[in-house]
Amino acid sequence: MSVDSHSGNSSAVTRHYAPYVQADWGYANHWYPALFSEELADGGLRGITIGGHDIALRRSTGRVYALSDRCIHRGVKMSAKPMCLSESTVSCWYHGYTYDLSDGKLTTIVGNPDDSLIGRVGVRTYPVEEINGMIFVFVGDADYGTPPPLTSDLPAHVTNDPNDAPVPHLTDEGIVIRGIHRKLVGNWRLAAENGLDPGHLLVHWDNQILVALDRALPLGVNALSNEATEEIDIPGGPKGVMNRYDRPDLYQPVLENPKVDIKARGTVPHYFRTSLWVPGTLMVEHWPITDHVQYEFYVPIDDHHHEYWEVVATRVADDADRHEFDFKYENFFKPLALEGFNNSDVFAREATEEHYTRFDGWNNEVLCDMDFSIIAWRKMAARHPRGFFESPYQDED
């Protein structure tokens, strides 16, 4: 078996995934995580930004609503000073423009209830789904129409686990989910590619979690066939690529490099598998430990920042299982995996941003054979854009 070479300067090959290179601000008309359910109390209002869209989320009588966070009057963010004067509305704190949560229409103005503008204008609203402790918002074109199912923008259900123990899906019943999210410097694509990249294992060579568990992690992984990265295109469903680490006939781990006198650490084998899905969600099966799954969402904020979501999930049968998971999360998963291990990735992404921002990195990167899965991802993502976020700013050069 052999694998196609991807080495060389990329300026001649970017045409093969031009729509992906175009997506500086991210892919529009997709579902994105907005908040954890516990972050939005009943009656509360929180503001977020996805792909340049400033969005206010409000929970009222148990249901979550999403609408534009910019008051149409003078453009201030309503979430800057939340004012909710009734269960069915949100009011702007500045002049009292008040909008209906369900359709965004202007229902009154606090200091001028008979204004002729009332009922004639409003702010746009966004579809919302809440499941298993996470709130998702469909963000994109106002005239897009009925959004596709949430599951079309999540990783596919795992059915081909080599140990006959598939990890849970985010929408499964009987699971527990916990995690963090944080705003980071770096384009969303650089973050997504870092998560999938088989060649970036070196940044984790001396990581605490690997040393503590004596976990074997190679210096890198070489593909032996084009089948090493599987393209998954489910009609009407998820689109992504998977590094088939469950197939040892497709990969050769690099355990040492005598030319620079370095060897991989650890002696305890640990199976995991990575996949990356449109619009930008990583799934790492059996990580941080067996029977758990780590999901990462790279949510575009603008062309230089993304919201980095790190979520761990597993199945639980009862409260005892849940308490055990909570203990492991607070004392192991969060400090050692989500923060300790993943902080090495954060450092790498932020270091990469300058090259792609200031030096046209998409046309000035010199790729090598171990970038095979990155190329596969770019081509897959380029084939399935539903739209592109664009800068809403008028003061950019």
N, C-alpha and C positions, 0 to 999 in steps of 0.2 A: 504494500500500500504506500501511497505517497500523498502529500498535501501540496496544494498550489502555493507557490511563493507569493508573499505580499511585501517583500522587501523593496526599498527604494523610496524616492521622493514621491509624495502623494499628489502633487499638483496636476499630474496627468490622469489621475484616477478619480478625483473628486466628482467628476461628471457622473460616475456610476451611482452616486448617492447625493446628488445635488440638492434635492428637497430637504434632506437632513442638514446639510450645511447651511441652508437658508433659515433653519428653525432656531435662530439666535434666542428668541423670546419663548420658545417652546411650541408644542403642538396644541392648537385650539380645538374645541369641541370634543373634549374628553373629561372623564371623571377624575378628580384629584382629591386627596385627603385635605381636609381643612382644619379640623380640630379633633382632639379626643373628646368623647362625650362628657367626661368628667371636667373638662375645661369650660363647659358652657352650662351654668346652672339655670334652672327655670327662672325666667324673667331677665336673664342676663343678655348682654350684647357684647360681641367681640368683633374686631376688625382684622381682616387678613388681606393679602395681595397674592394673586395668582396670575401670571402672564400679563402683568400690567393692569389687571382688573382689581380695583379696590372693592372688597365685598364685606358687608356687615352681616353677621350671623346672629340671630336671636332665637332663643328658645322660649316659647309661650305655651302654657298648659301642656307641656310635654313634647310639643312638636318643634322641630327646628326649621326656621325660614332663612333664606339668603336673599339679599337685595343689594343694589349698588350702595356703597358707603359714601358716595359723594352727593350731597344735597344739591338739587338742581338750581337753587337760588343763588348762592355765592360759592358753591363748590367745596365747602369744608367737609371734613370727614365726620360723620355722625358718631362714629365709635370713639372719637377723641374725647367726648364727654357724653356718655350714653344718657338718653332721656327717653323713657318708655312710659307714657302717661295712661295707656290702656293696654289690655291684653292683645288687642288686634293691630296695634300700630307701633311705629317708631317715629319719634319727633327729632328734628334738628335742634340742637341746644342753642343755636345762634339766633334764629328768627322764628322758630316754631313751626316750620313746614313739617307736616305730619303725614306719613305714608302708611297705607294699608300693607300689612305683612304678606298677604296672599297674592296681590297683583301689583303692588308698588304704586298704586294711584294716590295722588294727593287728596286726602280726605278733609283736611282743614288746615288752617294756619292759626296758631294759638292766639295771636293778638289781633287777627282779622278774619273771623270765621265766615264772613260773607264775601270774601274776595272772589272775583270773577274767574280766577285761575283754578279754583278748587274743582276737582273732578275732570279737568281737561288735560292735565299733565301728570307725570309721575316718574319714578325711577324704575329701572329694569329689575326683574327678579331672576333667580337662578334655581334650577332643580336641585333638590337635596335628597340624599339617602343616608340613613343612619343604621349601622349594623355592627354588632359585637364591639360596641364601645368606640367606634370611629364614625366621624361625620364626613361624608364625601359631597362635593359640589361639582356639578357639570358646568364647565366654564368655556365660553367661546362666543360664537356669533349669535346675536340676538334673534336672528331669523333662521336659526339652524333647523328648527322643528323638534319633533319628539326625540329625545336623546336615546341612544342605545342602552341596553341593560348595563348596570354597573359591572357585572362579571365580564363584559367584553373588554374592559380596561384593567382587569386584574390578571395575575398569572393564572394559567390553566390549572385545573385540578390534577394532582399527581396520581398516576395510576400504575406507573412502571417502576416502582421502587425495588431495587435489587434484593432487599431483605424482607419484602412483602409487608412493609410497615410505612405506607405513604404518610407524609407529613400532612397536617390539616390545612385546609383552605381557609382564607379569611372569612368566608361566608358560611362555614360549617357551623352546625349546632354543637354544643357541648365543648366549646373551646374557651380558653382564657387568653387575652391579649393585653400586653403592656408594652410601653415604649416611650420614646422621647422624640421631640423634633426641635430643630434649631436652624436659624437663618445663618447661612454661610456665604462667604465670598466664593465665586466660581460659577461659570456657566453650567447649567443643568446637564449638558451633554458630557462634559468632562467628569462630572460626578458619576453619571450612569456608566460610562465606559470604564472608569476606575473599578467599579464594583464587579464587572464581568471579567476584566482583564486577567488572563492566566499568567501574564508576565510580571505582575506587580507584587507577587508573593514576597519578593525580597524586602519590601518595606516592613514586613511583619516578622522578619527573621529572628529578632531578639525580643519579641513581644511577651509580656508577662503571662498571658493566658496560655501560650504555648509552652513556656518554661514551667509554669506551675503544674500543668497536666502532662508534661513530657510528650506533648502531642507532635507527631511527625508531620511536618509541612515542608514540601520540597522547595527548592530555590526557584523553580519554574516548572512549566509543563509544556512539552513539545507535542504537537498534534502529529499523528502518523497517517491520517487520512482526512479528506474533506468532510467525512461523516462525523468527525470529532465534535463539531458544532452543528447541532441539528436545528434546522429552520422549522418553526411550528406556525402554521397559518390555518387557524380553525375558522371555517366560513361563519361569518356573523359573530365570531368570538375572538379570543385572545390571539395576538400576533407577537411572536418573540423568537429568541434563539436560546439554545441550551448547550452548555458545555457538558458533554456526556462522560463525566468522570466515573460513571458506573460501568463504563466499557474500557477495561484495561488494555484491550486490543487496539484502542484508538489513541491512546496517550502514552507518552514516556516521561515519567517524572525525572527531573534533574536534581540529583541528591548531592552532587559536589562539583566543584570547578577547580581542578588542581592548578590552573594557570594563575588564579588569584588566591589559592589556598583557603577556600571556604567550603564548608559542608553544611548540609541541612541539619537543623537541630531536631531533637525528639526521637523517641523510639516506638511510641504507641500509635499504631495506625488509626486514622479516623476518617470515615467516609462522609463526604458532603458533595453537593452538586449545585452549580449556580446556573441561573437563567435570567434573562433580561427581556422585559415585555414593554410594548408600546402602551402608554406614552412615556414611560420611564420608571419602571418598577423592577427591582431586583428581588429574586427569591433565592435564598440559600437554604437548601434542605439539610436537615440534621445539623443545625448550627444554632446556638453555640454548643449544644450537646445533642446526642441522638434523640430522636422522636420530637424534637422541637424544630421550628422553622423561623428564620429571620427574614422579614420583608423590609426592603428599603425603597422609599419613594423619593425621587429627585424632582421636586415640584418647582418649576420656574417661577421666580418672582419678577425678575427683569432679565436683561441679557448678561448681567454680571453677578447675580445672586440667585440662590435657590434655597428652598426650605428642605432640609435634610431630615427625613423621617426614618426612624429605626424602630422596628416593631418585632417583638418575639411572641410566638404563639405556640400553644400545645393543647392537647386534649386533657380534659379533667372530668372525673366521674362524680366527684362530690366536693364538699367544702374542705375536706382534709387535703385533697389534691390541689385545690386552689391555694390554700395556705402554704403548702410546700412550694408551689410555684412562686408565690409572692416572696417567700424567704430567699429562694434562689435568685429571683430577679433583683432584689435589693442588695444582696451580698455578693452576687457573682455576675449575673448577666449584664446588669447596668454598669457597674464600675469597671469590670474587666473586658467585657465584650463591646457593648454599645459605646462606651467612652474610651476605655483603654485601647482595645484593638482597633476600633474604627477611627480613633483620633489620628492614627498613622495614615489612614486614607484621607482624612480631612487635610492633613498637612500636605500630602501629595497633590491633591486637587487645587488647593490654593496656590501652590508653587507653579502649577501648570497654567493657571489663568493668565498670567502676564504674557506668555508666549502667544496664546491664541487670541488675546485681545489686542496686543500692541504690534505683533509681528506676523499677523495673518497666518496663524498656526495651522489652520486647516489646509492651506496650500504650501506649508513649509514644515512639514513633519516628515521624518525619515523612518518609515515603518519597517518592521522586520517580520520574519516568519511567525513569531509567537503572537503577532497581532491578528492572526487569522479570525478569531472570534469577534474582534472589534469591527473588522471589515464586514463580517456576516451581519452583525447587529446594524451597522449603518445602512446596509442595503435593505434589510428588512424594514427598518424604520422609515426609510425613504419611500418605500412602496405603499405605505399606509397612512399618509397624512390626511386628516379630515379638515385641516385648516391650520393656519399659523397665527400665533399671537403677534401683534405689532406694537411698537412703542406708542403709548398714548401721549407722550410728551411733545410739546411744541418748542422747547428751549434747547434741544439737542443740536449739535453741529451736523 
